[in-house]
Amino acid sequence: KEVLQPKFHGYTIYFHNGGRFDHFFILDLIIRKHFENEYTSIEPIVDMNNIKALTYTKYTPKTKKNRKGEEYQTKQVKFRVKFVDSFSFLDRSLKELSASFEVDHPKTEFDHDKINQFNYFEPELINEAVEYLRFDCTSLYEVMHKFNKIIYDQFKVNVTDFLTASSLALGLYLSAKDENGNPYYDESLYVTLAENEKYFRSAMFGGRTETFLRSMTDEQKKKFKTWYVFDVNSLYPFVATHKYLPAGRATRVLDPKHFSRTFGFAYIHYIPPQDLKIPVLPHYDDEKQKLLFSLEAGRGWYFTEEINLAKEKGYQVKYYDCFEFARRQPFKHFIEDLAVKKEEAAKANDNVKKNVFKLIMNSLFGKFGQSRVKTSHIFMHTNDKKSIEKVNRLKELGVIKEGTEAEYNGLYKEYNTPKSQEPTETIVSKYTKETFGMSNYHQPFLFAAITAYGRIHMYRIMEEIPDDHLIAYMDTDSVHTTYDLEKYGSHYHPTKLGKLKLEKAFENDAVFLSPKSYIATLKDSKEIYYALKGHRTIEG
């Protein structure tokens, strides 16, 4: 209620991890208490049951005249406030962020376990909790203020105009200019013909995340004492600056004689050699709902550079269809400038700026693989007759569907908010609306090529590991191996793009359960380290 006051018109309010927690309470509260009439709207932006943002708007009626001089009623914005999940920009815990951004009021600790049904209202406990929450809010404000100041000082862009790190990075690429006033945006990024997009999207496999070995045997433990964990420095930015990417409009290759010499994407049938230690080409297993790398024969659309690697490793390949692209490096100038800024910040011991530039570098490419189909969630007051009529017309065309609890997997309640004492009188309706975008940044072939190059790069790194050593696990840009690539590998350098750095070392008792799920003992501190679907924790 406090922030829905006129003085906060135009504000953006951040909640850290609000998309999975705070925003649900805010949405519920606004619909129950502040959805006053047809001149009120709330627009949530939802992704996988995560409410990334909420926009609450109050309008005022306005009379206008058409070209014939006839008056008609419309509405104009009177008040608008936006709630955004800061985790969509900075995906670390608030404790980590307050430390890395070196804020004046870092996040404090509070023992939640000591709260129970008997002491919930004790003044001393309430005061302690309020102070803890005050530091949380102040810490997040200072983090976002520093973050926005760095972005604005460097690029004259406000973070509040964006909802995620990837949309911010893309916005900077599309609008920012270098020191000489030249735009970074490359005009070769044209809209793909929609009828061809489905082929390139089927070649979007993402990063290689794979478990090769669950744990060492007793004999292997006698031979190997350490698991080395190496990460690639900015894998995708490296690819974008050192490799040629497909650009411009796709041309279908009609002469089969040219298929194998094409740069682009091809539909192939392949048979891997059965003695190959590490398979090259990925395929998606519909039954298991996961990406696999196996020695089974298969078919599908692939980036031609990854096909060439497969052929180098002995794959038998037959081509059936092909699209050719021009070769360009549309992101090279932008990424190289960011890399220079990052290095200058590191030399000045400014870790805050260094991490911000690194974030922008690594966040740019996901947007290009985003679906063109955008789903909007609409909450509407049933007194808003004109909008209801418009919705009904769109429902007849199949563009809008009436929302149900099942559709949203329980994301929202079925809101039948009583306007009076009659509990059945609905005043809020919700709908989903799907629209098809034609923005230039929807370029699935770019995302498919960049991630394919990433898999190729990681394959070359694995090739350096001798057969008498072990590989346990790979996760897009990291590899867990018994081979000390820092001492013996050609890919090692702690700061250069595309090179490896030693992230950590484990004892040989590590257990790798499945992709993104493992537990180990840190070599130096002897602390227990475990990862579970992206949640990494160290315990003594």
PyMOL commands that set and color helices and strands:
alter all, ss='L'
color gray80, all
select helices_A, chain A and resi 6-8+18-20+22-34+86-88+94-100+112-114+123-155+159-161+165-175+194-201+218-223+235-242+256-261+304-312+332-347+351-363+366-369+385-396+444-463+485-488
alter helices_A, ss='H'
color red, helices_A
select strands_A, chain A and resi 12-15+40-47+50-65+71-85+209-211+226-232+245-252+264-271+282-285+290-293+298-303+316-328+373-381+400-402+428-436+471-475+478-481+500-507+511-514+517-521+528-532+535-539
alter strands_A, ss='S'
color yellow, strands_A
deselect
rebuild
show_as cartoon
